[in-house]
């Protein structure tokens, strides 16, 4: 495990994004992210520039979508067009 991949939590690699942001080791960070996606399908990034408020907002939208699919279906349909399906068909 490199110093870019800090640890593994439940099989998901925890990758330090700081060396990418400061330019000291962009390739190693990219390689660690790619390896995690190839082996696990997910990556947990730390020291990234995304504010906590933005992340919290994203999780709220995911929860809203997954718990209210029938309510949101017409709204999403009108915004995305009829060729895009963002929900599971029953």
C-alpha positions as CSV (number, residue, x, y, z in Angstrom):
1,X,0.0,0.0,0.0
2,X,1.5,3.4,-1.0
3,X,1.5,6.5,1.1
4,X,-1.3,7.7,-1.2
5,X,-3.6,4.9,-0.3
6,X,-3.8,5.5,3.5
7,X,-5.8,2.4,4.5
8,X,-8.6,0.2,3.4
9,X,-12.0,0.4,5.1
10,X,-14.4,-2.5,4.4
11,X,-12.4,-3.3,1.2
12,X,-12.6,0.4,-0.1
13,X,-9.3,2.2,-0.5
14,X,-8.9,5.5,1.4
15,X,-6.9,7.7,-1.0
16,X,-5.2,10.9,0.0
17,X,-6.1,13.5,-2.7
18,X,-3.7,16.2,-1.4
19,X,-0.6,15.1,-3.5
20,X,-2.8,15.5,-6.6
21,X,-4.0,19.0,-5.5
22,X,-0.6,20.3,-4.6
23,X,1.0,18.7,-7.7
24,X,3.6,16.6,-5.8
25,X,2.4,13.2,-7.0
26,X,-0.6,13.4,-9.4
27,X,0.2,10.2,-11.1
28,X,0.4,8.1,-7.9
29,X,-3.0,9.5,-6.8
30,X,-4.5,8.8,-10.2
31,X,-3.1,5.3,-10.1
32,X,-4.5,4.7,-6.6
33,X,-7.9,5.9,-7.6
34,X,-7.9,3.7,-10.8
35,X,-6.8,0.7,-8.8
36,X,-9.5,1.1,-6.3
37,X,-12.2,1.5,-9.0
38,X,-10.9,-1.6,-10.9
39,X,-10.6,-3.8,-7.7
40,X,-13.5,-2.5,-5.6
41,X,-15.7,-0.2,-7.7
42,X,-15.4,2.6,-5.2
43,X,-12.9,5.0,-3.7
44,X,-12.9,7.1,-0.5
45,X,-11.1,10.4,-1.1
46,X,-9.7,12.4,1.8
47,X,-8.1,15.9,1.6
48,X,-10.1,16.9,-1.4
49,X,-11.4,20.4,-2.1
50,X,-15.1,19.5,-2.0
51,X,-16.8,21.3,0.9
52,X,-18.7,19.2,3.5
53,X,-21.8,21.3,2.8
54,X,-21.8,20.2,-0.9
55,X,-21.3,16.5,0.1
56,X,-24.1,16.7,2.6
57,X,-26.4,18.3,0.0
58,X,-25.6,15.5,-2.5
59,X,-26.6,12.9,0.1
60,X,-29.8,14.7,0.8
61,X,-30.7,14.7,-2.9
62,X,-29.8,11.0,-3.2
63,X,-32.1,10.3,-0.2
64,X,-34.9,12.4,-1.7
65,X,-34.6,10.6,-5.0
66,X,-34.5,7.1,-3.6
67,X,-37.4,7.6,-1.2
68,X,-39.6,9.7,-3.5
69,X,-39.2,8.2,-7.0
70,X,-42.9,8.3,-7.9
71,X,-43.1,12.0,-6.8
72,X,-40.0,13.0,-8.7
73,X,-40.5,11.0,-11.8
74,X,-42.6,13.7,-13.7
75,X,-40.2,16.5,-12.5
76,X,-37.1,14.6,-13.7
77,X,-38.9,13.6,-16.9
78,X,-39.7,17.2,-17.8
79,X,-36.2,18.4,-17.1
80,X,-34.3,15.6,-18.8
81,X,-36.5,14.7,-21.7
82,X,-38.4,11.6,-22.5
83,X,-35.3,9.6,-23.7
84,X,-33.6,9.7,-20.3
85,X,-34.7,7.3,-17.5
86,X,-33.3,8.0,-14.1
87,X,-35.4,5.5,-12.1
88,X,-36.1,1.8,-12.0
89,X,-39.1,0.6,-14.0
90,X,-41.5,-1.7,-12.2
